[in-house]
């Protein structure tokens, strides 16, 4: 900005008492403050709350330095605002669609299919993920808070965080996280370290055997299928809480 000036003006909307609200351009405003500028070029638009929020979220998602956690949260917010649903409703729908894709849910309703297509279109416009890729990234929401914080500080790669999350002993997790951050351990080295701890600090996945049995879900009776689906929904709600 100092060398070539401001290429894109910030976007504002007029509020009460002749005040203005910034819709986009936060980082540009902070930059010109450091240059001691007193004025900045802007465009004033008429926008309701939903439109303003959509513009803010769209700009935030396009940031190159956005960490994996905040990226997923921002995308969830964008989908939520676009579809006029709560974030919890969006997550619940995404997990149901995920189970449908994997064969654990027999059928989607017409409205669920429409929502799936709408989410596909929203994700396509951001250029970030396809539908399956975004669903896979939702696991970032359930990571240990200390791993999320490390990612938000841009110190921990997402792939490392997923591996570290397998450790349930908080003390050992903190020590291993410190080692990763200080020594730059590769993902492969980290996997070896975690495997060496397995059995004492890493709990075995209780769903390994269950997932194998669920491959034959469509071979069981309709009554049993219904009961299994109900239990899966209960587990999803428990994990999301």
C-alpha positions, 0 to 999 in steps of 0.5 A: 500500500505504501508503494503503490497505494490502495488498489481496492477501497473498503466497503461500508454501510451507513448506520444510524446517527450518521455513522458507518459500519465496515463490511470489508477491509479490516486489514486494509484499515489497520495497514493504513493506520500504521502508515498514519493515513487520515483517510481511506477510499471507500464504497458505501452500499445499502445492505441488510444484516444478512447481506453485510454478514455474507460479505464479511464472511466471504472476505474472511474465508479468502484470507490466505493465512486463515488457520484450519479451525477458523476456516471451517468455522467461517464456512459453517457460518457462511452456509448457516447464513445462506440457508437461514439455519443455525450452525448446529442444524447445519452440522447435524445435516452434514453428519446425516448426509455423511452417513448417507454417503457412507451407506449408514442412512438409507435415504435423504428427504427431498429437502435434505437433497436440496440442502446438500445441493445448496451447500455444494454450490456455496462451497464451489463458490468459495473454491475451498473444498468439495462436499466430501472434503469439507465434511472430512474437515469437520473433525477439526471442531472436535479436537482437543482445545490445546491443539485448536489453540496451537493451530490458531497461532499457526504453530501446528499443522492440521495433520499433526493435530489430528494425530495428536488428538489420539492421545487422551492423557492430557499431560503426555499430550502437552509434552508431545505437543511441546516437542512437536512445536519446538523440534519440528517433528514430521508427521511420520515421526509423530505417528511412530511416537504415538504408536509407541505409546499406544496401549498406555496413553492412546485408547483404541477406537471403540468403533473399529469392530462396529464399523466393519459390521455396519458394512452389512447394514443393508442386509439386516431387517428394516426394524433393526436398520431403524434402531441402528440409525436412532443410535447413530443419531444419539451418538452424533448428538453426544459427540457434538455437545 
